[in-house]
Amino acid sequence: MQNNADSFLRLVKIMDELREQCPWDKKQTIHTLRPLTLEETYELADAITDNDWKGIREELGDMLLHILFYAKIGAEEKQFTLDEVINGVCEKLIFRHPHIYGDVKVADEEEVKQNWEKLKMKEGKKSVLGGVPPSLPAMVKATRIQEKAKQVGFEWDNKEDVWKKVEEEIAELKEAIGLESKEKTDEEFGDVLFSLINYARFLQVDAEGVLERTNKKFIYRFQQMESIAEERGKKLTDLSLTEMDAIWNEVKKQTQAT
């Protein structure tokens, strides 16, 4: 514990020194840091997707630095101090975990989540969905919206019913396509995606995570296909779709065999 405290205070000291002495750090504001923080967040997400523990450790350090940077600017602007940031989250965690710090009994993690949402409403939130950040990527946001709605009982009973909803939405999409209505097709396609994300939750599948892994798999196979074509003295633009498909299947067999 003491080592953690010493390391943390060392970073706080470095942050103070950089803010006072480094021309770049001195110029930063909460607004100039925002895009950099988003970039660091995605780099952390990539490391997690890849199970890259060395990368996770490094990116967590970068995120911690950003937290201290915002706290430093907040103190300079006389908005809040680092102590207030830390104590604020401590008090919130204690308040939202009465099954640990109080006399509330819970049966499982679902009851913990339900209590969490009830306590957030007591804190003044007007909507259960109010805590979903508007700037979240759409797929992550859809998942969080559905998880929040679940905590107040707005949820399907079983995955079979959810799949029926998926099929219903696909049928409506096909109908919209048949009507050649761009606006209706867009709307129904969105409904299909939303219902599939709902089904993913019932399968305990991380929709965002598995899609990203599929993205990475496609990129790898496509680049391998490019390499094979180059080894054979050709570019993909020189090949027919049938020829590209044959190389793709070669690559697919290789990756499935490893």
C-alpha positions in Angstrom: 0.0 0.0 0.0 2.8 2.4 0.9 4.5 1.7 -2.4 1.3 2.6 -4.3 1.1 5.8 -2.4 4.7 6.7 -3.1 4.3 5.9 -6.8 1.2 8.0 -7.0 2.8 11.0 -5.2 5.8 10.7 -7.5 3.5 11.0 -10.5 1.6 14.0 -9.0 5.0 15.7 -8.4 6.1 15.1 -12.0 2.7 16.4 -13.3 3.2 19.6 -11.2 6.7 20.1 -12.6 5.6 19.5 -16.2 2.8 22.0 -15.8 5.1 24.6 -14.4 8.2 24.1 -16.7 7.3 22.4 -20.0 6.1 24.7 -22.7 3.7 22.1 -24.2 2.2 21.1 -20.9 1.7 24.7 -19.8 -0.4 25.4 -22.9 -2.9 22.5 -22.5 -6.5 23.0 -21.6 -9.3 20.6 -20.9 -10.4 21.1 -24.5 -7.0 20.4 -26.1 -6.6 17.3 -23.9 -10.0 15.9 -24.8 -9.0 14.4 -28.2 -5.8 13.0 -26.7 -7.8 11.4 -23.9 -10.1 9.7 -26.4 -7.1 8.4 -28.3 -5.6 7.0 -25.1 -8.9 5.4 -24.2 -9.0 3.6 -27.6 -5.4 2.5 -27.3 -6.3 1.0 -23.9 -9.3 -0.7 -25.5 -7.1 -2.1 -28.3 -4.6 -3.5 -25.8 -7.5 -5.2 -23.8 -8.9 -6.7 -27.0 -5.5 -8.1 -27.9 -4.9 -9.4 -24.3 -1.7 -7.3 -24.4 -1.0 -7.1 -20.7 2.2 -5.0 -21.3 0.2 -2.6 -23.4 -2.6 -2.5 -20.8 -0.1 -1.5 -18.1 1.4 1.2 -20.3 -2.0 2.6 -21.4 -3.3 2.6 -17.8 -0.3 4.8 -16.9 -1.2 7.2 -19.7 -4.8 7.3 -18.6 -3.7 8.0 -15.0 -1.5 10.9 -16.2 -4.5 12.4 -18.0 -6.6 12.2 -14.9 -4.0 14.0 -12.9 -3.6 16.6 -15.8 -7.4 17.4 -15.6 -7.3 17.6 -11.8 -4.3 20.0 -12.0 -6.1 22.2 -14.5 -9.3 22.0 -12.3 -7.3 23.2 -9.3 -5.7 26.1 -11.3 -9.2 27.1 -12.4 -10.4 26.9 -8.8 -13.1 24.4 -9.8 -11.9 21.3 -7.8 -8.8 19.8 -6.2 -7.3 16.3 -6.7 -8.3 15.5 -3.1 -11.9 16.4 -4.0 -11.8 14.1 -7.1 -10.5 11.2 -5.1 -12.7 11.7 -2.0 -15.7 12.2 -4.2 -15.4 8.9 -5.9 -14.6 7.2 -2.5 -17.9 8.6 -1.0 -19.8 7.6 -4.1 -18.5 4.1 -4.0 -19.4 3.8 -0.3 -22.9 5.2 -0.9 -23.6 2.9 -3.9 -22.4 -0.3 -2.1 -24.6 -0.5 1.0 -24.3 -4.3 0.8 -20.6 -3.8 1.7 -20.6 -0.6 3.8 -24.2 -0.9 5.2 -26.7 -3.5 6.2 -28.3 -4.1 2.8 -28.4 -7.8 1.7 -28.0 -8.8 -2.0 -28.4 -12.2 -3.6 -26.2 -11.7 -6.7 -24.6 -9.2 -9.1 -28.0 -8.4 -10.7 -29.3 -7.1 -7.4 -26.2 -5.1 -7.0 -26.8 -3.5 -10.4 -30.5 -2.8 -9.6 -29.6 -1.2 -6.2 -26.9 0.9 -8.0 -29.5 2.3 -10.4 -31.9 3.1 -7.6 -29.2 4.9 -5.6 -28.2 6.9 -8.7 -31.9 8.1 -9.0 -31.8 9.1 -5.3 -28.7 11.2 -6.1 -31.0 13.4 -8.4 -30.8 11.7 -11.8 -34.1 12.2 -13.6 -33.8 9.3 -16.0 -32.3 5.8 -15.7 -30.8 6.5 -19.1 -29.4 9.8 -18.0 -26.0 8.3 -17.2 -25.3 7.0 -20.7 -22.8 9.4 -22.3 -24.1 10.9 -25.6 -20.7 10.6 -27.2 -20.3 6.8 -26.7 -19.9 4.8 -29.9 -23.3 3.7 -31.1 -22.9 0.0 -30.5 -21.5 0.5 -27.0 -24.3 3.1 -26.3 -27.0 0.6 -27.4 -25.6 -2.0 -25.1 -25.5 0.4 -22.1 -29.0 1.7 -22.9 -30.4 -1.9 -22.8 -28.5 -2.7 -19.6 -29.8 0.4 -17.9 -33.4 -0.4 -19.0 -33.0 -3.9 -17.7 -32.3 -2.7 -14.1 -35.8 -1.3 -13.8 -37.4 -4.5 -15.2 -37.8 -3.4 -18.9 -36.4 -6.6 -20.3 -37.3 -9.6 -22.3 -38.0 -12.9 -20.4 -35.8 -15.1 -22.5 -33.4 -15.2 -25.5 -36.0 -17.0 -27.7 -38.3 -14.0 -27.5 -35.4 -11.7 -28.3 -34.6 -13.7 -31.4 -38.2 -13.5 -32.5 -37.8 -9.8 -32.3 -34.7 -10.0 -34.4 -36.6 -11.9 -37.1 -39.5 -9.4 -36.9 -37.1 -6.5 -37.4 -35.3 -8.3 -40.4 -38.8 -8.9 -42.0 -39.5 -5.2 -41.6 -36.2 -4.3 -43.1 -36.9 -6.5 -46.1 -40.3 -4.8 -46.5 -38.7 -1.4 -46.4 -36.1 -2.4 -49.0 -38.9 -3.7 -51.2 -40.6 -0.3 -51.0 -37.3 1.3 -52.1 -37.7 3.8 -49.2 -34.2 5.0 -48.2 -35.5 6.7 -45.0 -37.4 3.6 -43.9 -34.6 1.3 -44.8 -32.2 3.3 -42.7 -34.6 3.2 -39.8 -35.3 -0.6 -40.0 -31.6 -1.4 -40.5 -30.9 0.5 -37.2 -33.7 -1.5 -35.5 -32.1 -4.8 -36.7 -28.8 -3.8 -35.3 -30.4 -2.7 -32.0 -32.2 -6.0 -31.7 -29.1 -8.0 -32.5 -27.2 -6.2 -29.8 -30.0 -7.1 -27.4 -29.7 -10.7 -28.5 -25.9 -10.6 -27.9 -26.5 -9.5 -24.3 -28.7 -12.6 -23.8 -25.9 -14.7 -25.1 -23.5 -12.9 -22.8 -21.6 -11.7 -25.9 -19.8 -8.4 -25.9 -21.1 -7.1 -29.3 -18.5 -4.3 -29.5 -15.6 -6.6 -28.6 -16.5 -9.5 -30.9 -17.1 -7.1 -33.8 -13.6 -5.6 -33.2 -12.1 -9.0 -33.2 -13.8 -9.7 -36.5 -12.5 -6.4 -37.9 -9.0 -7.4 -36.9 -9.4 -10.9 -38.4 -10.7 -9.4 -41.7 -7.8 -7.0 -41.9 -5.3 -9.7 -41.3 -6.8 -12.0 -43.9 -7.1 -9.3 -46.4 -3.5 -8.2 -46.0 -2.4 -11.8 -46.3 -4.4 -12.0 -49.5 -2.6 -8.9 -50.8 0.8 -10.4 -49.9 0.0 -13.7 -51.6 -1.1 -11.9 -54.8 2.1 -9.8 -54.7 4.2 -13.0 -54.3 2.6 -14.2 -57.5 3.4 -11.0 -59.3 -0.1 -9.6 -59.3 -2.2 -6.9 -57.5 -5.7 -7.5 -56.3 -7.0 -5.2 -59.0 -5.5 -7.6 -61.5 -7.6 -10.5 -60.1 -11.2 -11.5 -60.7 -13.5 -11.8 -57.7 -13.3 -15.6 -58.1 -9.5 -15.5 -58.0 -9.5 -13.3 -54.9 -12.1 -15.6 -53.3 -9.8 -18.6 -53.9 -6.8 -16.8 -52.2 -9.1 -15.7 -49.4 -10.1 -19.3 -48.7 -6.4 -20.3 -48.7 -5.7 -17.7 -46.1 -8.8 -18.8 -44.1 -7.6 -22.4 -44.0 -4.1 -21.3 -42.9 -5.5 -19.2 -40.0 -8.0 -21.9 -38.9 -5.2 -24.5 -38.9 -3.0 -22.5 -36.5 
